[in-house]
């Protein structure tokens, strides 16, 4: 009998754990090599995990909604199909028929000691707020990450223990949070006419992330209007030749990404994150693109090292990420590590927008619709009225670390790169 350990695979450089969505097989089931065994979630991306070999599942160690670290053994597979199966009672049975998955015993109570210096990431804080954990209680959770950092799995493991109040340390009693005296508005529900739609997992995550961002960053928004006539004319003139040469569509998005990347190089303090009282200045310029999914949800795939890519390379990256988003084929690495985000609200016909900052970034740029209209321009003959392609840009920024001068200067620089686009640019 040969037993193979089925482990949580590595799904990206920055991903250390994943949440089990569902098992597609049970203990005792036969599986084929490369057959999908379970679905897991990493942030906003769902992934299918295939079987490493053919055989029979003899043990399942983690269940739905468990958070599992990369490299942990998820299940055991008998590669010759004659293994003994562990039942829920710990007895041994032959695998003649499918057996129920192994039940997990109640977690042991965690003995905690408060650590006021514990680092709490935005994700940990978001989970704590959702679960009504006090700051002291979260700081008391032992961290299993590097240098004792508290990870998502540590919090979830603690919450499992917390569900057994008789086993908890009475010294960890959490003071009740202040209750708002403002009455919750009554929602009028008309039976037979109105309907209730449950939020899916991604929508819940988006909602939590947006609320957390507004609670964390004092948002300020600046606006400018730019004349992109030269850019529009150039793109219309070369788009067919571009596709013929590179086999890629030339949309406006790679041009916008290029302008943003150049402006970030000019103003690197917009490409930062806030860690308590420290500012982390990122060397890489990774541009996130807020992208709508067919389901109506939102995802932010990332163009990595945008400042190092040519326009053709940016177009290839943008098109790949957009296509993968539409077809739910994004890899976990492709939605991780953005340092600045853009949101093309003009795609939906919006004149402008005031987007919410994508934490832990400190700014997000919205690009409005490009519209032709009469404008007064200055020529050698003086002021004249001409038909120009105009668009609005808006920058929402975190006023903790970005002041009006930096935010306004960066926004103006992006506008300058778009307005002064060279019509002689070769493809």
N, C-alpha and C positions, 0 to 999 in steps of 0.2 A: 504493500500500500504506500502510495506517494502522496503526501499532504503538501499542498501549495498554499502559501499565505497570500491572500488577496489584500493588497495595501492601498491606502488612499494615495493616488498618484500625484506627482508634482504638476501643477497646472499653470505655473507662471513664477517668474523670479520673485515677485513681491507677495505671493500668496502662500500662507503658512497653514491654512485650514479651510475646510469647506463644511457646509451643512447638508445633511442627507435629506433629500426631498422625498424619495420613495425607493423601495426595493422592488424590482420587477421579478425577482425569484425568491422562493422560500427555502428553508432548510429541507434537504432531501430532493430538491429539484435537480434535474440534469441540465447542464449548460454546455454550450459549444464555445470554443476559443473565439474571441472578439465579439461574442454576443453581449449585448448591453445587460448589465446586472443591476445597476442602480443609477438614479439621477441625483446629482449634487448641485448645490448653489454656492457661488462665490460672488459676494456682493450682488450685482444685478444680472449676472450671467449664469444660466443653467447649463450644465454639461452632463453628457452621458458617459458612464465609465464602463468599459468592456471587460469581459472575463479574460484573465491572463492565459487560461488553458481550458481544455475540455474536461469534464468530470462531473462530480456530484457535490453540492454544497453540504458540508457537514456541520458548520457552525456559523452563525451570524452574531457579531459582537456589538454592533451598534444599530440603533433603530432610527426611525423617522424623526427628524428635527434635532438629532444629535449633532453637535459640532465636533468634527474630527480633524486632528492635525495631520498634515502631510506625512506619509510614512507609517502611520498607524495601521495595524492589521484590522481590516473590516470584516473579513470572513475567512474560513478555511475551506479549501476545495480538495476533494479526493480525486486525483487525476486518473485513477483506474476504475472509479465508480463503485468500489466495494467497501468503502469506508464505513465506520461506525458513526452514527449521528448522535450528538448530544441533545437530549430532550430538555424540556423546561425544568424537570425535576432533577436534572443532572445525571439521569440514568443513561444507559447505552442501548440503542436500538439499531437494527439493520435498516439500510436505506431502501426498503422495498416500496415504501409509499412516502409522499411528501409529509414532512413534519412541521409543526409550527415553529416559528423563529424563537430563539432563546430569549427568555424574559430577563431583564436586568433587575438586579436586586436594588433595594432602596439605598441611595448613596449614604455614605457615612457622614455624620456631622463634621463640619470643618471648624477646627479651632483657630480662631482669628485673633490677630493683634493689630491695632491700628498703626498705620504708617503714613503720617501726614505729608511725607515727601514723595509718595508714590506718584509716578507719572500716569496721567489719565488721558488717553487719546480721545479725539472727537467721537470716534465710534463707541468707545467705552462709556463716555458721558451720555451719548444718545441712548444706549441700552439702559443705563442707570435711571435716566429720566423716565423712560417708558415703563420700567419695572418699579418705580417709586423707591429707589434705593437712596439713602442719604449719602452725603459726601464721605462721612466717617466710615460708613459701612463698606462703600466701594474701596476706599483706601485700605481697608482691613483684609481684602481678598488677596491671598498669596498669588504672586505672579509667576507664570512658568516660562515667560519669554526671556529674551536676552537682558541681562542685568536685572532680572526680577520684574520685568515689565508685565503689567496685567494685560492678558489677551482676552479676546472674546470668549474663548472656550473656558477660561477661568471663571468668568462671570456666570456663564450658563451652568457650569458645574456647581457653583455656589448657590445659584437659584434653585437647583434641584434639592440641595440640602436644606435650603431655606423653607421648602414646602412642608417640612416635617417639624412643626413648631416645638414638639415635646423634646426634640433632640438638640434644639438650638441653645446656644449659650445665652442665658438670660441677660448677661451684661451687654449683649448686642441689640437690645431692644431699640427699634428705630422710632424717634420722635415723630409724631404725626405731622404731616405737612400742613401749612396754613391753608384753610379752605376759603375759596373766594366767596364773598357774600353776594356777588352779582348772580342773579338767577339765570340758569341756562335757558336760552330762548326755546320756546315750544315749537316743534316742527309739526305742521299740519299735514297729516297723512290721510289721504282719501282712499278708503278701502275699495278695491275694484278698479281704481283709476291709476293711482300712483303705484310704483313698484320699488322694491329694495334690491340693490345690487351690492353684493359683498365685494370689498376691495380685494384684489389679488395680492400675492406676496410682493410683487414689484411696486405696485401702487402704494402699499403700506410703507415700504422702504423709502420711496420718494417723498411721501408725506412727512415721515419722521426726519428725513434729511433736510427738507425745506424749513420745517419748524425749527430744527436745531440751528440752521444757518442764520435765521432771523434773530434767534435768541442770543447767538454768539457774536455776530458781527453787526456793528452799527452801520447800516447801509446808507450810502450817499450816491446819488446818480447825477452825472453830467452829460450834456448833449452837445453835439455839433452837427452841422449840415455840410455835406461835401458834394462837389461837382465831379461826377465820375464819367463824364461824357467821353473823354479820351480812352479810358479803360474799356467802356462798353463798346465803342467803335472798334478798338483793336481786337477785342475778343470775338466780336461778330465777324471780323475779317479773317481771322486765322483759325477759328474753331474747327472747320472742316479739314484744313491742312494738318492741324494738330492731331486730330483723331486718325487721319491717314498715316501720319508718321509714327505715332506712339501707340496707336490702338487704344486710346483713352479719350473719354469725353472731357472737354475743357469747360467746366462750370466756373462760376464766380468764386466758389468756396476756396480752391487752392490759391487764388490770387489774394483773397482776404487773409488766409493763413500766413502767406508770405509777408504781407504788410504788417501783420501783428507781430510775427517773429522778428522782423527788422526793428520795430518800435521797442520790443522788449530788450533787444540788445542795446538800444539807446538809453533805456530806462530800466535797468535790471532790478530795481527795488519794487517793481510791480510784479515780479516773478518770485514771490516769496510766500512763506507760510508762517503762522504765529504759533509758537510753542510756549504757552504761559507768558513770561516776560521776555522771551527771546524771539528774534526774527531769523528764520531759516531762509537763506538766499539760495535758490536753486541754480545750479550751473546749467543743467539741461533745460531746454525750452520745449516742453511737451504740450501741444495745443489740443485741448478737448473740444469736440464738436457736439453740441447738444443736438440730438437726433430723435425725431419722433418715430415710434414703432407702429406697425399696423394695428397693434392692440390699443393704441392711444397712449401708452406709457412713454416715458422718456428715458433715453440712455445716452451716455457720453463716451463714445469711442475716442481714442487718443492718437494724434499724429505725433510720433516721437521724433525728437531732435529736428523740429521743423526748420530751424535756422540753417541746418546743414544740407537741406534738400533743394534740388533744382525745381523749377516749376513743373516739369514733367514728372518728377518723382513725387511731388506733392499731389499732383492730379491722380497718380496711381494709388497713393495712400488713401486719399479722400474717397475715391470711387470704390476701392476695396472695402473700406470701413462702412460706407453708406450701404453697399450691396449686402454685406454681412449682417448689418443691423436689420435690414428689411427681411432677410431670410433666417433670422435668429441663428446665425452661424458665428457670432463673435466669440473669440477666445478670451479667457479670463485676463490674459496679459493686455489685451487690446482695449480694456476699459479701466486700466490702472495707471496711476502715476502722472496724471495731468498736472501741470503747474499753472495753466491759464486756460480759460474756456471762452469760446465764442458761441453765440446763439443767433442763427440767421432767421429772425422773426419775419423778415420780408418774404420768406418762402410761402407763408400763409397769407400774404397780403397786408401784413401789419405795417403801419407807417413807422413805428418805433416801439421799443419795449423797455421795461425796467426789470430785467431778470434778477433772480436771487443768486447770490454767490455760491459757487460749487466748492464747499469746504473740502480740504483745508486751504483752498486758495484765498486770495484777497481781492480779486477783481474778476469781472465777467463783462464781455463786450457784446452788445446787441447790434445787429445789422438790419436796418429797415428795408422796406421795398424800394427798388430803384424806379423812379417815376420821371417821365418827361414833362417839363413845364416851361413856360416862358420865364427867363431870368434876365436881369440887367447885367451885362458884362462890359468890361472896359477894353476897348480895342485902340488901334492907332488912330482911328477916326473919332474916338471919344466913347461915350456910353451908348450901348446899343442893346436892343432886346433880341434874345436868341432862344431857340429851343434847346434846353440842356437836360441831361440825365442827372437827377439829383437823388440823394439818399440821406437819411439821418443815421447817425451812430450814437449810441448811448453806452456809458460805462458806469456800472454799479461797482463801488469799491468799499473796502473795509476801512472805516475812518479811524480805527485804532492805530493803523500803521501807514495808511495812505491819506495824505492831506490833499486839499484842493489843488495845490500847485502841481504835485506829482500826477494826480489823476487827470487833471486838465491838460497838462503838458503831454502825457502819454497819449491821451485820446486825440489831441491835435496832431501828434506825430503820425498816428495811424492814418488820419484823414489826409495828411500831406502826402504820404506814400501812395494813397489811392488817387488823389487829385493829380499828382505829378507823374502818373504812370507814363512811361516812355512808349510812344506808339511805334518806335523803331525796334522794340524788344523782339529779338529773334526767338523762334520756337525751336 
